[in-house]
Amino acid sequence: MTTPQPEGPAPQYVYGVIRAGVELPSGITGLDERPVTVVGNGGHCAAVISDLPAGRALGERADLVAHQRVLNALLDAGVTVVPFRFGAALSDREAVEKELLAGNTDRLGQVLDQLEGRVEMRVKATYVQDAVLAEILRAEPEIADLAARLREVPADAADAVYYDRVRLGELIAQAMERRREHDGQVLLEGAAPAAEAFVRKTPAREEDVLDASFLVAEGRRADFERAVDQLGEANSERVRVRLIGPLPPYDFVPEA
């Protein structure tokens, strides 16, 4: 008969870092609904952790949702947190204390100070494509003339003007790029005064005008939201503006 061997220390999944002594919201659970706890090393910071799921790789949608759920629960409870990107794990609680916290207490404390009383708000703006395309045709005769000529080409002759259609697409894309840089800057400058910092991201799609994250003090959050609302109203015919947040301040955590 084989005698069961005692299990070793459980690997730990790390959601982020908070100030030592801060209580977690009650009933908070993480990956695989495992209880979330904190571990410290006697310093000013503590790591928010749970046991790492055993026997499978991370990356399921439920894992991503759980990660975000924990950080959102901290945010909702008013707990300042240095959020970790999805996938941070260490071998056990001792490793969290020694490898994560012991050598980084001062730096993590500084980041917590920078994030105290602040949230991340994200602004996404997208062109109303029909409106912007009409604007381009009115403003740029070369594009308008080429588009008009191509509309008159019979369907059975479409192959003969293939490269003209490619050229039209290129000209429209270039015209949108010129507008995007200007319009994105206008929106950015309209929202930035109510924020303490911002990070502008590269638009993912041709129709995207702006994708930016802002670090906003809680005391100025209403001002920021009002500024974004006003930008949306002022540009509603050609740009759709969305405000997302509050979010954990991922974009304002310095790289290690």
C-alpha positions in Angstrom: 0.0 0.0 0.0 1.4 3.4 -1.0 1.4 6.1 1.7 0.1 9.4 0.3 2.8 12.0 0.3 2.1 15.4 1.8 1.5 18.1 -0.8 4.1 20.9 -1.1 3.4 24.6 -0.9 0.8 25.6 -3.5 1.9 27.9 -6.4 0.4 31.3 -6.1 -1.3 33.5 -8.7 -0.7 37.3 -8.2 -3.4 39.8 -9.0 -1.6 42.9 -7.8 -0.1 44.7 -4.9 -1.8 46.9 -2.2 -0.7 48.6 1.0 0.0 46.3 3.9 -2.9 46.2 6.5 -5.6 47.0 4.0 -8.6 44.6 4.2 -9.9 42.9 1.1 -13.6 43.0 0.2 -15.3 40.1 1.9 -16.0 37.0 -0.2 -13.7 37.9 -3.0 -12.7 34.9 -5.1 -10.3 34.5 -8.0 -9.3 31.8 -10.5 -11.4 28.6 -10.2 -13.4 30.5 -7.5 -10.4 30.0 -5.1 -10.3 32.4 -2.0 -8.3 35.5 -2.5 -5.9 36.5 0.3 -2.9 38.7 0.9 0.6 38.0 1.8 3.2 40.5 3.1 6.8 40.4 4.3 6.6 42.9 7.1 7.0 45.9 4.7 4.6 48.5 3.5 3.1 46.4 0.7 1.2 43.2 0.4 0.4 41.0 -2.6 -3.1 39.9 -3.5 -3.0 36.2 -4.3 -4.9 32.9 -4.6 -3.8 29.4 -5.2 -2.9 28.7 -8.8 -5.1 26.2 -10.5 -3.4 22.8 -10.8 -3.2 20.5 -13.7 -4.0 22.9 -16.5 -2.6 25.9 -18.3 -3.9 29.4 -17.7 -5.6 31.3 -20.5 -9.2 30.3 -20.5 -11.7 33.1 -20.8 -12.9 32.3 -17.3 -9.3 33.0 -16.0 -9.3 36.4 -17.7 -12.7 37.2 -16.2 -11.6 36.1 -12.7 -8.5 38.2 -12.9 -10.4 41.3 -13.9 -13.1 40.5 -11.3 -10.6 40.6 -8.4 -9.1 43.9 -9.6 -12.6 45.4 -10.1 -13.6 44.4 -6.6 -10.6 46.2 -5.2 -11.4 49.2 -7.3 -15.0 49.3 -6.3 -14.0 49.0 -2.6 -11.7 52.0 -3.0 -8.5 50.0 -2.5 -5.5 51.4 -4.3 -3.9 48.6 -6.2 -0.9 48.2 -8.5 -2.6 45.8 -11.0 -0.6 43.0 -12.5 -1.1 41.9 -16.1 -2.8 38.5 -16.5 -0.6 35.5 -15.9 1.7 36.5 -13.0 2.5 33.5 -10.8 5.2 32.4 -8.3 6.1 29.0 -6.9 4.6 29.6 -3.4 3.8 32.2 -0.7 7.4 32.4 0.4 8.5 33.2 -3.2 5.9 36.0 -3.2 7.3 37.4 0.0 11.0 37.1 -1.0 11.1 37.5 -4.8 8.3 40.0 -5.4 7.9 42.0 -2.2 11.3 42.0 -0.4 13.3 43.7 -3.1 10.6 45.9 -4.5 8.9 47.5 -1.5 10.2 51.0 -2.1 9.4 51.0 -5.8 5.9 49.5 -5.3 5.3 51.9 -2.5 6.1 54.8 -4.8 3.7 53.5 -7.5 0.9 53.1 -4.9 1.5 56.7 -3.9 1.2 57.8 -7.5 -2.0 55.9 -8.0 -3.6 56.7 -4.6 -7.1 58.2 -5.2 -6.9 57.9 -8.9 -8.5 55.7 -11.5 -8.0 54.9 -15.2 -10.6 56.1 -17.7 -10.4 55.1 -21.3 -11.7 57.1 -24.2 -12.4 55.5 -27.6 -13.5 57.4 -30.6 -14.6 56.0 -34.0 -15.5 57.7 -37.2 -19.1 57.6 -38.5 -17.8 56.3 -41.8 -20.5 57.5 -44.1 -20.2 61.0 -42.8 -16.4 61.1 -43.0 -16.4 59.6 -46.5 -18.9 62.3 -47.7 -16.6 64.9 -46.1 -13.6 63.5 -48.0 -15.5 63.5 -51.3 -16.5 67.2 -50.8 -13.0 68.3 -49.8 -10.8 66.3 -52.2 -11.6 66.6 -55.9 -9.2 63.9 -57.0 -11.0 61.3 -54.9 -14.4 62.6 -55.8 -13.6 62.5 -59.6 -12.2 59.0 -59.4 -15.1 57.7 -57.3 -17.6 59.2 -59.8 -15.8 57.6 -62.8 -15.8 54.2 -61.1 -19.5 54.4 -60.4 -20.2 54.7 -64.1 -18.2 51.6 -65.0 -20.5 48.7 -66.0 -20.4 45.6 -63.7 -19.1 43.4 -66.6 -16.1 45.7 -67.0 -15.1 45.8 -63.3 -11.9 43.8 -63.9 -10.6 46.5 -66.3 -10.6 49.1 -63.5 -9.3 46.9 -60.7 -6.2 49.0 -60.1 -8.3 52.2 -60.2 -10.4 50.8 -57.4 -7.2 49.9 -55.4 -6.0 53.5 -56.0 -9.3 54.9 -54.7 -9.0 52.8 -51.6 -5.5 54.1 -51.0 -6.5 57.7 -51.5 -9.4 57.4 -49.1 -7.2 55.7 -46.5 -4.6 58.4 -46.8 -7.3 61.1 -46.4 -8.7 59.4 -43.3 -5.2 59.1 -41.8 -4.7 62.9 -42.2 -8.0 63.6 -40.5 -7.4 61.0 -37.8 -4.2 62.7 -36.6 -5.9 66.0 -36.4 -9.2 64.8 -35.0 -7.6 62.5 -32.4 -5.4 65.4 -31.2 -8.4 67.6 -30.8 -10.2 65.0 -28.7 -7.1 64.3 -26.7 -6.6 68.0 -25.9 -10.2 68.3 -25.0 -10.1 65.6 -22.3 -6.5 65.9 -21.0 -7.0 69.0 -18.9 -9.2 67.1 -16.4 -6.7 64.3 -16.1 -3.2 64.0 -14.5 -1.7 61.9 -17.3 -2.6 60.1 -20.4 -1.3 57.3 -22.7 -2.3 57.4 -26.3 -2.5 54.0 -28.1 -2.1 53.2 -31.7 -5.6 52.9 -33.3 -6.3 49.3 -34.3 -8.6 50.0 -37.2 -8.8 52.5 -40.1 -12.0 54.0 -38.6 -10.6 54.5 -35.1 -9.9 58.1 -34.3 -8.6 57.9 -30.7 -7.8 55.2 -28.1 -6.4 56.8 -25.0 -6.2 56.0 -21.3 -6.3 58.8 -18.7 -5.3 58.8 -15.1 -8.0 60.8 -13.3 -8.2 61.8 -9.7 -11.5 60.8 -8.1 -12.2 64.4 -7.1 -12.0 65.4 -10.8 -13.8 62.4 -12.3 -17.1 64.2 -12.8 -15.2 67.0 -14.6 -13.5 64.5 -16.8 -16.7 62.7 -17.6 -18.4 66.0 -18.4 -15.5 67.0 -20.7 -15.8 63.7 -22.6 -19.6 64.0 -22.9 -19.2 67.5 -24.4 -16.6 66.2 -26.9 -19.1 63.5 -27.9 -21.9 66.0 -28.4 -19.8 68.5 -30.3 -18.6 65.8 -32.7 -21.6 63.5 -32.8 -22.3 63.8 -36.6 -18.9 62.4 -37.6 -17.3 60.8 -34.5 -18.7 58.4 -31.9 -17.0 58.8 -28.5 -17.1 56.1 -25.8 -16.0 56.4 -22.2 -15.0 53.2 -20.5 -14.2 53.0 -16.8 -13.2 53.3 -14.1 -10.6 50.7 -14.8 -7.6 49.3 -12.8 -4.7 51.7 -13.8 -2.8 49.2 -15.9 -1.5 51.8 -18.3 0.1 53.9 -15.5 2.1 51.2 -13.8 5.8 51.6 -14.8 7.4 48.8 -16.6 9.6 46.6 -14.3 
